[in-house]
């Protein structure tokens, strides 16, 4: 997300880091001093701290959010031809792991106000070949996990939560990512909780699945032999259970994430405040000019961004840019209309809600570093655009 040329940007990592610079410097210096860069004490500590934050038993640090989804799928032992259901209004990093795990993508339409998996078409899409469901918490807004899980449970299907955009969000009082069979998170630098490079994590309450994720992320090593090698035991041998991946979290990223995790709740609180101010300022423009995100008592979004919809989206985006304000189009066009997925045979009109959202959706900045005056400026500029004539 390159936003540095805007007066009101979508990211201010330099400001975020400056506020915690001493802690970050000490954490990074500690890694350099110990000279342990593959998984070591920082990774182990971060896994334990993140599991505690999530209220789950196990967390396995991995190299990215997309690796997290792939490893979660591999842990489920999918076979060629197995089907995995998700939605097309997501980043390719949420869909590519399905085919990389030798499974077949099956998409269903989204809910037009939450932008998440709609439980109604989900039930109709399940076939004898369905082996898993991926529920993505789009833009930091929790998916309706209770009905999704009820449907999945009736068919004995595991549910993977992709919470790459939603760390810190809750559904019915519980963190998103802790509801499904496995939860996947991304910590790339621009995320709500960001490392200094690529990073991710998989969480679960299932010990066997956690072991499988760790094995697949570690080249397919037998974990006992891997531990023996890491301890430097004389005569320790390389034993592999599978052709795995080089997808482990490294010490440097874990050290940075441990520092930032202490501030996550405060950063999410500020994002919610910014989103609340947008909602307050724009409420009277709905539905004549735009639509706001659905607000429900059972969800507490983390607001990676604040998403509005308007048929005049393109003009509004240009108007905001002219005022020095960042806004963004995320995941447009949707995946079922992308060349990479032409082989699946989907056509325009197959997912009408997804396609309408793609035509109208606009993301507004919610970063915790924004001042109230800056958020008000965004709201005032939007009002000016719609009410000037």
C-alpha positions in Angstrom: 0.0 0.0 0.0 2.0 3.0 -1.3 0.4 6.0 0.3 3.3 8.3 1.3 2.4 10.9 -1.3 -1.0 11.7 0.3 -1.5 14.3 3.0 -3.9 11.9 4.7 -2.4 8.5 3.9 -3.4 4.9 4.4 -0.3 4.0 6.3 2.2 5.8 8.6 4.6 3.2 9.7 7.4 5.6 10.4 5.1 7.4 13.0 4.0 4.1 14.5 7.5 2.9 14.8 8.8 6.2 16.2 6.4 5.9 19.2 7.9 2.5 20.2 11.4 2.9 18.8 13.3 2.1 21.9 11.5 -1.2 22.4 11.9 -2.1 18.7 15.6 -1.3 18.8 16.2 -3.5 21.9 14.2 -6.4 20.4 16.1 -6.3 17.1 19.5 -5.9 18.9 18.7 -8.9 21.0 18.2 -11.1 18.0 21.4 -9.8 16.4 23.4 -10.4 19.6 22.1 -14.0 20.0 22.7 -14.7 16.3 19.8 -17.2 16.2 17.7 -16.3 13.2 15.8 -19.5 12.4 13.0 -20.3 14.9 14.3 -19.9 18.4 13.3 -18.2 21.7 11.6 -15.2 20.1 9.4 -17.4 17.9 8.6 -19.7 20.8 7.6 -16.8 23.0 5.5 -15.0 20.3 3.6 -18.2 19.6 2.8 -18.6 23.3 1.8 -14.9 23.7 -0.3 -14.9 20.6 -2.1 -18.1 21.6 -2.8 -16.6 24.9 -4.1 -13.4 23.2 -6.4 -15.5 21.1 -7.5 -17.8 23.8 -6.4 -20.9 21.9 -4.1 -23.8 22.8 -1.7 -23.7 19.9 -0.1 -21.2 17.6 2.5 -21.9 14.9 4.4 -19.0 13.4 4.9 -19.2 9.7 6.4 -17.1 6.9 3.3 -15.2 5.6 -0.5 -15.1 5.6 -0.7 -17.0 2.4 1.6 -19.6 3.8 -0.7 -19.9 6.8 -3.7 -20.7 4.6 -1.7 -23.2 2.5 -0.3 -24.9 5.6 -3.7 -25.1 7.2 -5.1 -26.8 4.1 -2.2 -29.2 3.9 -2.8 -30.1 7.6 -6.3 -31.2 6.6 -4.8 -33.8 4.2 -6.8 -32.7 1.1 -6.7 -34.9 -1.9 -6.8 -34.0 -5.7 -10.3 -33.2 -6.7 -11.5 -32.2 -3.2 -13.5 -29.0 -3.1 -12.9 -26.0 -0.8 -15.6 -23.3 -0.6 -14.8 -19.6 -0.3 -15.7 -16.3 -1.9 -14.3 -14.5 -5.0 -14.2 -11.0 -3.3 -10.8 -11.7 -1.7 -7.1 -11.3 -2.4 -5.5 -14.1 -4.5 -3.4 -15.0 -1.4 -6.6 -16.5 0.0 -7.5 -18.5 -3.0 -4.1 -19.6 -4.5 -3.3 -21.9 -1.5 -6.4 -24.0 -2.4 -5.1 -24.9 -5.8 -1.5 -25.2 -4.4 -2.9 -27.8 -2.0 -4.2 -29.7 -5.0 -7.9 -28.9 -4.2 -10.5 -27.3 -6.4 -11.9 -23.8 -5.7 -15.7 -23.4 -5.4 -16.9 -19.8 -4.9 -20.1 -18.5 -3.4 -21.5 -15.0 -3.4 -20.9 -12.5 -0.5 -23.3 -10.7 1.8 -23.6 -7.2 0.2 -23.2 -5.3 3.5 -20.6 -7.4 5.4 -18.6 -8.4 2.2 -18.1 -11.8 3.8 -19.2 -15.3 3.1 -23.0 -15.5 2.9 -24.3 -18.6 4.8 -27.3 -19.0 2.5 -25.5 -19.8 -0.8 -22.9 -21.7 1.3 -25.3 -24.4 2.2 -26.4 -24.9 -1.5 -22.7 -25.1 -2.7 -21.8 -28.1 -0.6 -21.3 -31.4 -2.5 -20.0 -34.9 -1.7 -16.6 -33.6 -2.8 -16.5 -30.6 -0.4 -13.8 -31.0 2.2 -13.4 -27.5 3.8 -14.8 -24.0 4.0 -12.7 -20.8 4.2 -14.4 -17.9 5.9 -12.5 -14.7 5.2 -13.0 -11.7 7.6 -12.9 -9.0 5.0 -11.5 -5.6 5.8 -11.4 -6.4 9.5 -15.2 -7.1 9.7 -16.0 -10.5 11.3 -17.9 -13.0 9.2 -21.1 -14.6 10.6 -19.3 -17.5 12.2 -22.2 -19.1 14.0 -24.3 -19.9 11.0 -21.3 -20.8 8.9 -20.2 -23.3 11.6 -23.7 -24.7 12.0 -23.8 -25.5 8.3 -20.2 -26.9 8.3 -20.9 -29.0 11.3 -24.0 -30.6 9.7 -21.7 -31.8 6.9 -18.7 -32.6 9.1 -16.6 -30.0 7.4 -13.6 -28.1 8.9 -13.7 -24.3 8.8 -10.6 -22.3 8.2 -10.8 -18.6 9.2 -8.7 -16.2 7.1 -8.2 -13.4 9.6 -5.4 -11.7 7.7 -7.2 -8.3 7.8 -8.9 -8.8 11.1 -6.5 -9.4 14.0 -8.1 -7.8 17.1 -11.7 -8.2 15.8 -14.2 -10.1 17.8 -17.4 -12.0 17.0 -19.8 -12.6 19.9 -17.0 -11.6 22.3 -14.5 -14.1 21.0 -11.5 -13.2 18.8 -11.9 -14.0 15.1 -9.6 -16.8 14.2 -10.5 -18.8 17.3 -13.9 -20.0 16.1 -13.0 -22.4 13.3 -10.9 -25.5 13.1 -7.9 -23.4 12.2 -7.3 -19.6 12.1 -4.8 -17.9 9.8 -3.3 -14.5 10.2 -0.9 -12.3 8.2 1.6 -9.9 9.7 3.0 -8.2 6.6 4.1 -4.6 7.4 0.9 -2.8 6.4 -1.4 -5.0 8.4 -3.1 -4.1 11.7 -0.3 -6.0 13.4 2.7 -5.8 11.1 6.2 -7.2 11.2 9.3 -5.7 9.4 8.8 -8.2 6.5 6.5 -11.1 5.7 5.1 -13.1 8.6 2.0 -15.1 9.6 0.6 -17.5 12.1 -1.8 -20.4 12.3 -3.9 -21.0 15.5 -5.9 -24.0 16.5 -7.1 -26.0 19.5 -6.3 -29.3 17.9 -2.8 -30.7 18.8 -2.6 -33.0 15.8 -3.4 -30.2 13.4 -0.8 -27.9 15.1 1.8 -30.6 14.7 0.9 -31.0 11.0 1.2 -27.3 10.4 4.6 -27.2 12.0 5.8 -30.3 10.1 4.6 -28.9 6.7 6.2 -25.5 7.5 9.6 -27.1 8.3 10.4 -28.8 5.0 8.3 -31.8 6.1 10.8 -32.7 8.8 9.9 -35.3 11.4 9.6 -32.9 14.3 11.5 -35.1 16.7 14.5 -35.3 14.4 14.2 -31.6 13.6 14.4 -30.8 17.3 17.5 -33.0 17.7 19.2 -31.3 14.8 18.4 -27.8 16.3 19.8 -28.9 19.6 23.0 -30.0 17.9 22.8 -33.6 19.0 25.6 -35.7 17.7 24.4 -38.1 15.1 21.0 -36.5 14.6 19.6 -37.5 11.2 17.4 -35.8 8.6 14.0 -37.5 8.6 11.2 -36.2 6.4 7.5 -37.1 6.7 6.6 -35.2 3.5 7.8 -32.8 0.8 7.1 -29.8 2.9 7.8 -26.1 2.6 10.4 -23.5 3.8 7.7 -21.5 5.6 8.8 -20.9 9.2 8.6 -17.6 11.1 12.1 -16.1 11.7 13.4 -14.7 14.9 13.6 -11.1 13.8 10.0 -10.9 12.8 8.9 -12.6 15.9 10.8 -10.2 18.1 9.2 -7.2 16.4 5.7 -8.8 16.6 6.2 -9.4 20.3 6.7 -5.7 20.9 3.8 -4.7 18.7 1.4 -7.2 20.2 1.5 -5.2 23.4 -0.1 -2.2 21.6 -2.6 -4.1 19.4 -5.7 -3.5 21.5 -4.9 0.2 21.7 -4.3 0.5 18.0 -7.6 -1.4 17.3 -9.4 0.9 19.7 -8.2 3.9 17.7 -9.3 2.4 14.5 -12.7 1.8 15.9 -12.9 5.4 17.0 -12.0 6.6 13.5 -14.6 4.3 12.0 -17.2 5.6 14.5 -16.4 9.2 13.4 -16.8 8.3 9.8 -20.2 6.6 10.5 -21.3 9.7 12.5 -20.3 12.1 9.7 -21.7 10.1 6.8 -24.9 8.6 8.3 -27.3 11.1 6.6 -25.8 10.3 3.2 -27.1 6.8 3.4 -28.8 5.4 1.3 -29.2 8.3 -1.2 -25.4 8.7 -1.9 -23.6 5.8 -0.3 -23.8 2.7 1.9 -21.9 2.3 5.2 -20.7 -1.0 6.6 -23.3 -3.1 8.4 -23.2 -2.5 12.1 -24.3 -5.4 14.3 -24.2 -5.9 18.1 -22.5 -9.3 17.8 -19.4 -8.0 16.0 -16.5 -5.7 16.9 -14.6 -5.1 13.7 -10.9 -4.2 13.7 -11.3 -1.9 10.7 -8.3 -2.6 8.6 -10.0 0.1 6.5 -13.5 1.7 6.6 -15.4 0.5 3.5 -18.2 2.5 1.9 -20.1 1.8 -1.3 -21.4 4.3 -3.9 -22.4 4.1 -7.5 -20.3 7.3 -7.8 -17.2 5.6 -6.4 -14.8 6.5 -9.2 -15.6 10.2 -9.1 -15.4 10.2 -5.3 -12.0 8.5 -5.4 -10.6 11.2 -7.8 -12.1 14.0 -5.6 -10.4 12.6 -2.5 -7.1 12.2 -4.3 -7.4 15.8 -5.4 -7.7 16.8 -1.8 -4.6 14.8 -0.9 -6.6 12.0 0.7 -5.8 8.3 0.2 -8.6 5.9 -0.7 -8.3 2.4 -2.2 -9.9 -0.2 -4.4 -9.2 -3.6 -2.9 -9.7 -6.8 -4.8 -11.2 -5.3 -7.9 -12.0 -7.0 -10.3 -13.1 -10.0 -8.2 -11.2 -13.2 -8.6 -13.9 -15.1 -10.7 -13.3 -12.5 -13.5 -9.5 -12.6 -13.3 -7.5 -14.2 -16.1 -5.8 -16.5 -13.6 -9.1 -18.2 -12.9 -10.5 -18.4 -16.4 -10.1 -22.1 -16.4 -12.9 -22.4 -13.7 -15.4 -21.2 -16.2 -17.1 -18.5 -14.2 -18.7 -15.6 -16.1 -20.0 -12.1 -15.4 -23.2 -12.3 -13.6 -22.4 -15.5 -11.7 -21.9 -13.6 -8.4 -24.1 -10.5 -8.6 -23.5 -9.2 -5.1 -19.7 -9.6 -5.5 -19.8 -7.8 -8.8 -21.9 -4.9 -7.6 -19.6 -4.5 -4.6 -16.6 -4.4 -6.9 -18.1 -1.6 -8.9 -19.0 0.5 -5.8 -16.6 -0.3 -3.0 -14.1 2.3 -1.7 -11.7 1.9 1.3 -11.1 4.9 3.6 -8.1 5.1 5.9 -8.5 4.1 9.6 -4.9 3.9 10.8 -4.5 4.7 14.5 -1.9 7.5 13.7 -4.6 9.7 12.1 -5.7 12.7 14.2 -9.4 13.4 14.7 -9.0 16.5 12.5 -7.7 14.3 9.7 -10.6 11.9 9.9 -13.0 14.8 10.0 -11.3 16.2 6.9 -11.9 12.9 5.1 -15.6 13.0 6.1 -16.0 16.6 5.2 -14.5 16.0 1.8 -16.9 13.1 1.1 -19.8 15.3 2.2 -18.6 18.1 0.0 -18.4 15.8 -3.0 -22.0 14.5 -2.7 -23.7 17.7 -1.5 -21.9 20.3 -3.6 -24.8 20.4 -6.2 
